[in-house]
């Protein structure tokens, strides 16, 4: 019985010693982890403070204006009193000529169809091929004219847009604005104060700089 009690006490002491050792290691690990986390947080706060300080010194505060670029374009004298009218006249001319040619080809097609019963098959095939060639060439001709008109229109439009962009820069400088945001149908601004809108001022400058353009179709 005495031997058994000695063995029991010895095992108990070993277990307590082992538990104390484990608890001590766990406590040290918790202290180390806490110290490490605290150091990381401190470094992060310090770094963030440096970034904020750098931003405060390098980037000026935003002074924002907004402009409806498309509104300025559509209401400019160079557009509504010049380019839009010229482009509409040019398109109407092409359409009228295309309709006249289409009518001519329809009449030729009907006449050719009426001759099919009386013409030799080879002669009819030749006339049919000539008719198809004429129709194809007419289609290519009017497609080319339309493409040239579109190119000339875009060139003239770019001229107006360049003046508008320059007017935006001038208005921004005069009003000490360092940021201009686009509003309107293609804009990205959801909400703004009405006094931030400089579209009218941009329109006035645009009209003063350019009141007409020439639509040149090559």
C-alpha positions in Angstrom: 0.0 0.0 0.0 2.9 2.4 0.8 4.6 1.7 -2.5 1.3 2.4 -4.4 0.8 5.7 -2.6 4.4 6.8 -3.4 3.8 5.9 -7.1 0.5 7.9 -7.1 2.1 10.9 -5.5 5.0 10.8 -8.0 2.6 10.6 -11.0 0.5 13.5 -9.6 3.6 15.6 -9.2 4.8 14.8 -12.7 1.3 15.7 -14.1 1.2 19.0 -12.1 4.7 19.9 -13.3 3.8 19.1 -16.9 0.6 21.2 -16.6 2.5 24.1 -15.1 5.0 23.9 -17.9 2.3 23.9 -20.6 0.5 26.7 -19.0 3.6 28.7 -18.8 4.4 28.2 -22.5 0.8 29.1 -23.4 1.0 32.3 -21.4 4.3 33.2 -23.0 2.9 32.5 -26.4 -0.2 34.8 -25.6 2.1 37.6 -24.5 4.2 37.2 -27.6 1.2 37.2 -29.9 -0.3 40.2 -28.1 3.0 42.1 -28.4 3.3 41.2 -32.1 -0.3 42.3 -32.9 0.2 45.5 -31.0 3.4 46.2 -33.0 1.7 45.5 -36.3 -1.2 47.8 -35.4 1.2 50.6 -34.3 3.1 50.3 -37.5 -0.1 50.4 -39.6 -1.3 53.5 -37.8 2.1 55.2 -38.3 2.2 54.3 -42.0 -1.4 55.5 -42.5 -0.6 58.8 -40.8 2.4 59.3 -43.1 0.2 58.6 -46.2 -2.5 61.0 -45.0 0.2 63.6 -44.2 1.7 63.1 -47.7 -1.7 63.5 -49.3 -2.5 66.6 -47.4 0.7 68.2 -48.5 0.8 67.0 -52.2 -2.9 67.1 -53.3 -4.9 70.3 -53.2 -8.5 70.3 -52.1 -10.9 69.6 -54.9 -12.8 72.6 -56.4 -15.3 71.0 -58.6 -17.5 72.2 -61.5 -19.8 70.2 -63.8 -20.5 70.6 -67.5 -23.1 69.0 -69.9 -20.8 68.5 -72.9 -23.5 67.2 -75.2 -25.8 70.1 -74.3 -23.1 72.5 -75.1 -22.5 70.8 -78.4 -26.1 70.6 -79.5 -26.8 74.2 -78.6 -23.6 75.7 -80.1 -23.9 77.9 -83.1 -21.4 75.9 -85.0 -23.6 72.8 -84.6 -27.2 73.8 -84.8 -26.8 76.8 -87.2 -24.0 75.3 -89.4 -23.0 71.6 -89.2 -26.4 70.1 -88.5 -28.0 72.0 -91.5 -25.2 71.2 -93.9 -25.2 67.5 -92.9 -29.0 67.2 -93.3 -28.8 68.8 -96.8 -26.0 66.5 -97.9 -27.8 63.4 -96.6 -31.1 64.5 -98.3 -29.3 64.9 -101.6 -27.7 61.5 -101.4 -31.1 59.9 -100.5 -32.9 61.7 -103.3 -30.3 60.6 -105.9 -30.4 57.0 -104.5 -34.2 56.9 -104.8 -34.1 58.1 -108.4 -31.5 55.5 -109.3 -33.6 52.8 -107.5 -36.6 53.8 -109.5 -34.6 53.7 -112.8 -33.3 50.2 -112.0 -36.8 49.0 -111.1 -38.1 50.1 -114.5 -35.2 48.5 -116.2 -35.8 45.3 -114.3 -39.4 45.2 -115.3 -38.6 45.8 -118.9 -36.0 43.1 -118.9 -38.4 40.6 -117.3 -40.9 41.3 -120.1 -38.3 40.5 -122.7 -37.4 37.1 -121.2 -40.1 35.3 -123.3 -39.0 36.8 -126.6 -35.2 36.9 -126.2 -32.8 34.1 -126.8 -31.7 32.5 -123.6 -28.0 33.6 -124.1 -29.0 37.1 -125.0 -31.3 37.4 -122.0 -28.6 36.0 -119.7 -26.2 38.6 -121.0 -28.6 41.4 -120.4 -29.5 40.1 -117.0 -25.8 40.0 -116.0 -25.4 43.6 -117.2 -28.4 44.7 -115.2 -27.1 43.1 -112.0 -23.7 44.7 -112.6 -25.3 48.1 -113.0 -27.3 47.6 -109.8 -24.2 46.5 -107.8 -22.2 49.4 -109.0 -24.9 51.8 -108.0 -25.1 50.3 -104.5 -21.3 50.6 -104.1 -21.4 54.2 -105.4 -24.0 55.4 -102.9 -22.4 53.5 -100.0 -19.1 55.2 -100.8 -20.8 58.6 -100.9 -22.4 58.0 -97.5 -19.1 56.8 -96.0 -17.4 60.0 -97.2 -20.2 62.1 -95.8 -19.9 60.4 -92.4 -16.2 60.9 -92.4 -16.5 64.6 -93.2 -19.2 65.0 -90.6 -17.1 63.4 -87.9 -14.2 65.7 -88.8 -16.3 68.8 -88.5 -17.8 67.6 -85.3 -14.4 67.0 -83.8 -13.5 70.6 -84.7 -16.4 71.8 -82.6 -15.6 69.4 -79.7 -12.0 70.6 -79.6 -13.2 74.2 -79.2 -15.6 73.1 -76.4 -12.9 71.3 -74.6 -10.7 74.4 -74.8 -13.6 76.5 -73.5 -14.1 74.1 -70.5 -10.4 74.6 -69.6 -10.7 78.4 -69.8 -13.8 78.5 -67.7 -12.2 76.2 -65.1 -9.1 78.5 -64.9 -11.2 81.6 -64.6 -13.3 80.1 -61.8 -10.3 78.5 -60.1 -11.7 75.0 -60.6 -9.3 72.1 -60.5 -11.8 69.4 -61.5 -14.6 69.3 -64.1 -17.0 66.4 -64.1 -19.3 65.5 -67.0 -23.1 65.5 -66.5 -26.0 64.9 -68.9 -27.1 61.7 -70.8 -23.5 60.3 -70.8 -22.4 61.9 -67.6 -21.2 60.1 -64.4 -22.4 62.6 -61.8 -25.5 61.6 -59.8 -26.0 64.7 -57.7 -24.5 68.3 -57.7 -25.4 71.8 -56.7 -26.8 74.0 -59.5 -24.2 76.6 -59.0 -21.5 74.1 -59.9 -22.9 73.8 -63.5 -20.7 75.9 -65.8 -22.3 74.7 -69.1 -23.8 78.1 -70.0 -20.4 79.8 -69.5 -18.8 77.1 -71.7 -21.4 77.6 -74.4 -20.8 81.3 -74.5 -17.1 80.9 -74.9 -17.6 78.2 -77.6 -19.9 80.5 -79.6 -17.5 83.4 -79.3 -14.6 81.2 -80.5 -16.5 79.3 -83.3 -19.8 80.1 -84.9 -19.6 77.9 -88.0 -17.7 75.0 -89.6 -17.4 73.8 -93.2 -18.6 70.3 -94.1 -16.1 69.2 -96.8 -16.9 65.9 -98.5 -14.0 64.6 -100.6 
